Amino acid sequence: MTKVKFKLESAGYCEAKQSYVLKGTSGKTIKFYATYGHIEHPIYGHILFDSGYTRRFYEVTKKLPFKLYAKLTKVFVTEKEEAINMLKKKGIDSHEIKYIIISHFHADHIGGLKDFPNAKFICSEDAYNDIRNKKGVLALKKGFIPALMPKDFQARTQLLCFKNKTKKIEGLGKVIDIFEDGSILICQLDGHAKGQIGAIINAEKKIFLISDAAWLKENYANLHLPSHSVRLFFDSWRDFKNSLNRVHKYSKAYPETVIIPCHCEQTYLKLKNTE
Ligand SMILES: [Zn+2]
């Protein structure tokens, strides 16, 4: 199995109410970091898992109907926090990013796609089919802002289909070994968004990027559900609970794996502080 290097970064954040993220808790405001993974593969080079926010978000939400997105979600991102600039600081040019794995098509995950002209995109066929022709209000209902997509997206994209795959992880279900070397395994985490995927990364410590299958550690560790009102924005509440249960089981079966919900402040700060 090939080992890769992994680092969790964040490109901005938005604010959310804790009572919305954890049912029955106080309504205090919490920070929802827009994290993304930076993977260094010995053969395939620099790879991102999601891309966080960029200041482009402010541009593309100036007009209706997307103005409503910005109204519902207060976003904070500065130039130096954007993935492209964070990588530049590490001496990595945007052209060197070879792949971007897209967990799902919400704005906090695809905000930086346009900044990486050489990247091939990897996402699930179900996720892409769900948004590909959506515009205006129909797109907004999916949390999708078409203007964030590179024009040549389709030509640069590899769509993953789990249908005829047989490789499985006990309790988690089917996985796709994208480079066939055990370095990055992709799994299905439907519910929050149609066709959402997660990734198990074979780094020094094993990492499981679960995207928005849980927002906080508390969600999957104690099966503490979000408030009922979030159902309105989810693709399927039933699938969401199923995915959350599978992540919960995985966390019990593999306690040494670092599980990373994309927006969990506690997980993000803990990783930052142990670097
Ligand atoms: Zn999302």
Residues whose N, C-alpha, C, O or C-beta is under 5 A from the ligand:
A	BS01	ZN	H106 D212
